[in-house]
Amino acid sequence: MRTISATEAKNKFGHLMSSISGGSIAITKNGKIAAYLTPSQNNIKQTLADQQIDKILSDYSSGNVTHRNIEELTGLWFSDILAELKRRGLALPKVDSKVHYNEKQLSLYNSIFS
């Protein structure tokens, strides 16, 4: 079960709601569990098998899915995704951020690195 602080829960509530299908989350206050956030009974997904998670993480490593997709499918947080990639010996995906640059940013990038 994942555990987060009340402050983190407050700041990431939207993310928590989208990733709750991965299982209950314990919320702590002053280091002690104060509450649990659990998925509703009609919203609980079947727990993914290790082979399914392996496939999803392999797809992520290859750049075929985003970390947001993984978070929604598995309930893993980004830090958990990174840990699972390391545990399985998978590389981080290569991301080309230039596709998101506007003309001015792209011009500056090209002047510096070309």
Contacts in CASP RR format, 6 or more apart in sequence:
PFRMAT RR
TARGET T0000
AUTHOR 0000-0000-0000
METHOD contacts of the structure
MODEL  1
MRTISATEAKNKFGHLMSSISGGSIAITKNGKIAAYLTPSQNNIKQTLAD
QQIDKILSDYSSGNVTHRNIEELTGLWFSDILAELKRRGLALPKVDSKVH
YNEKQLSLYNSIFS
1 23 0 8 1.000
1 24 0 8 1.000
1 25 0 8 1.000
1 26 0 8 1.000
2 23 0 8 1.000
2 25 0 8 1.000
2 26 0 8 1.000
2 77 0 8 1.000
2 80 0 8 1.000
3 25 0 8 1.000
3 26 0 8 1.000
3 27 0 8 1.000
3 28 0 8 1.000
3 33 0 8 1.000
4 12 0 8 1.000
4 16 0 8 1.000
4 25 0 8 1.000
4 26 0 8 1.000
4 27 0 8 1.000
4 28 0 8 1.000
5 27 0 8 1.000
5 28 0 8 1.000
5 29 0 8 1.000
5 31 0 8 1.000
6 27 0 8 1.000
6 28 0 8 1.000
6 29 0 8 1.000
6 34 0 8 1.000
6 35 0 8 1.000
9 16 0 8 1.000
9 25 0 8 1.000
9 27 0 8 1.000
9 37 0 8 1.000
15 71 0 8 1.000
16 25 0 8 1.000
16 37 0 8 1.000
18 71 0 8 1.000
18 72 0 8 1.000
19 71 0 8 1.000
19 72 0 8 1.000
19 75 0 8 1.000
19 76 0 8 1.000
19 77 0 8 1.000
20 37 0 8 1.000
20 38 0 8 1.000
20 39 0 8 1.000
20 43 0 8 1.000
20 75 0 8 1.000
21 39 0 8 1.000
21 43 0 8 1.000
21 44 0 8 1.000
21 45 0 8 1.000
21 72 0 8 1.000
21 75 0 8 1.000
22 39 0 8 1.000
22 45 0 8 1.000
22 47 0 8 1.000
22 74 0 8 1.000
22 75 0 8 1.000
22 76 0 8 1.000
23 38 0 8 1.000
23 39 0 8 1.000
23 44 0 8 1.000
23 75 0 8 1.000
24 36 0 8 1.000
24 37 0 8 1.000
24 38 0 8 1.000
24 39 0 8 1.000
25 36 0 8 1.000
25 37 0 8 1.000
25 38 0 8 1.000
26 33 0 8 1.000
26 35 0 8 1.000
26 36 0 8 1.000
27 33 0 8 1.000
27 34 0 8 1.000
27 35 0 8 1.000
27 36 0 8 1.000
27 37 0 8 1.000
28 34 0 8 1.000
48 56 0 8 1.000
48 73 0 8 1.000
48 74 0 8 1.000
53 74 0 8 1.000
53 84 0 8 1.000
54 88 0 8 1.000
56 65 0 8 1.000
56 69 0 8 1.000
56 70 0 8 1.000
56 73 0 8 1.000
56 74 0 8 1.000
57 70 0 8 1.000
57 81 0 8 1.000
57 84 0 8 1.000
57 85 0 8 1.000
57 88 0 8 1.000
57 90 0 8 1.000
58 90 0 8 1.000
59 65 0 8 1.000
60 66 0 8 1.000
60 67 0 8 1.000
60 69 0 8 1.000
60 70 0 8 1.000
60 81 0 8 1.000
60 85 0 8 1.000
60 90 0 8 1.000
60 93 0 8 1.000
61 85 0 8 1.000
61 90 0 8 1.000
61 91 0 8 1.000
61 92 0 8 1.000
61 93 0 8 1.000
62 93 0 8 1.000
63 93 0 8 1.000
63 94 0 8 1.000
67 78 0 8 1.000
67 81 0 8 1.000
70 76 0 8 1.000
70 81 0 8 1.000
71 77 0 8 1.000
71 78 0 8 1.000
71 81 0 8 1.000
76 84 0 8 1.000
82 92 0 8 1.000
85 91 0 8 1.000
85 92 0 8 1.000
98 106 0 8 1.000
98 109 0 8 1.000
101 109 0 8 1.000
END
